[in-house]
Amino acid sequence: MMSPAGSRHGWVVVYLTLKIGDFVVDRDLGAVFGAETGFLIGRDPDTVRAPDVAFVTAARLPEELPEGFFPGPPDLAVEVLSPGDRAGEVTAKVQDWLQAGAQAVWVVDPKTKTVTIYRDRQKITILSAGEELGGEEFLPGFRLAVADVFGPR
């Protein structure tokens, strides 16, 4: 059983969920999923991952969402680091998402106040305060100041 996340982690997850969610709903771009949502990204053996925030484009949404795990990866997987996360485990998650077909993975680090964007193994961008998240093809027009992601204090 995993121990609960800390308050900073929870705040960042909810903030990103709200900002991405409002943007997606206002433009009818697809669906945003919360941290407890499992995505079936591999078979034999079944591999299920649950990012902190996930977005799936409207084109990839089934007519009706399944009761069970979502079939396939999200287009965007957001992982918010906790103090106990190990670098190797995070790298493995990023690789799992990308190999399964995610278009991008955002790794949000509250300690360093950076967001690392992975689009594939070679396209990696690190953003910090003073820069903006955005520019993803599947979220056209989305912009969010990196400094805002980490809370009021």
Beta strands, then each sheet from edge to edge (+ up, - down):
strand 1: 30-33
strand 2: 39-42
strand 3: 47-49
strand 4: 53-57
strand 5: 70-71
strand 6: 76-80
strand 7: 104-109
strand 8: 114-118
strand 9: 124-127
strand 10: 132-134
strand 11: 143-145
sheet 1: 1+ 4- 6+ 7+ 8- 9+
sheet 2: 3+ 2- 5-
sheet 3: 10+ 11-
end
